[in-house]
Amino acid sequence: MRYSINIPNFGDFADARTVAKAAKAAEDAGWDALFVWDHVVHDKAERRGQPFGDPWMLLTAAALATSRLRLGTLVTPVARRRPEQLARQVATLDALSDGRVIFSAGVGGPIEDEFGSFGDVVDPVELAERLDEGLGLLDRYWSGTRVDHEGRHYRVREVELLPATVQQPRPPVWIAGVWPNRRPMRRAAAWDGVVPLFKTASHGHPPAVEEVRDVVAYVTEHRTAPGPFEVVVGGVSPGDAAAARALVAPLADAGATWWDERQLQESDDLHRFDAVLRRIEAGPPKVP
């Protein structure tokens, strides 16, 4: 089991210097990774008046402040970005961090706010198509080899994006989706990890062990690629070490390989540095 800290890219964490401080504290306290949200407005009614930072700039600051901590977004909506630009951002961060990037992707949302606000597509089926096609392009771009592509949503002619990522054949790619929806889980099975969200457990609330076991069984059934596969779950863990282990250990037994420490989405502590720093400094809820 490995352990990450999860922070939004708004509120106090819109400031790259604040994210760098959080990352350094997380590395010092024994956490394995820091993940940042990738939103431009999130929920407009809820976040109006709050500043937002670009996640790749925030992660750059985090990379410069650390030497061991894995870094990434959780998650990037590929359909909201140009794949070629995204490929360069990830490759640049991977080089800067000496190969510490984890790339997580999903459809993204809230769709009406994050896409519709800018006149973009709001059809979830088309967004999923753009996600799949974009992921395929990212995989090819990161290899540094020539890319020619004629797809439904993207066209590429005689392109070679260099340098390739430090991690080869690519940085780990994790896919997010809401369980019990099956299509995102099948998508994840083709990559390196799954970040299941649950209709029964909103952000910050730990999922039921039985549901995690169901996700693991379903993804395992559809895995065709060799190599390790990560299962990322999270929530707010208790401050008491024994209680934290009692929460996390059954999830590990069910097949989870990462615990992602998150604040409750409905709490103002979600985007407040002081509250998150206290949790970081307390250390991860490690299980034996």
Helices and strands as residue ranges (DSSP letters): E 2-7, G 11-14, H 16-28, E 33-36, H 44-47, H 55-65, E 70-73, E 76-77, G 78-80, H 83-96, E 101-106, H 111-114, G 116-118, H 124-143, E 147-150, E 155-159, E 173-179, H 182-189, E 193-198, H 209-222, E 230-235, H 241-253, E 258-261, G 268-271, H 273-282
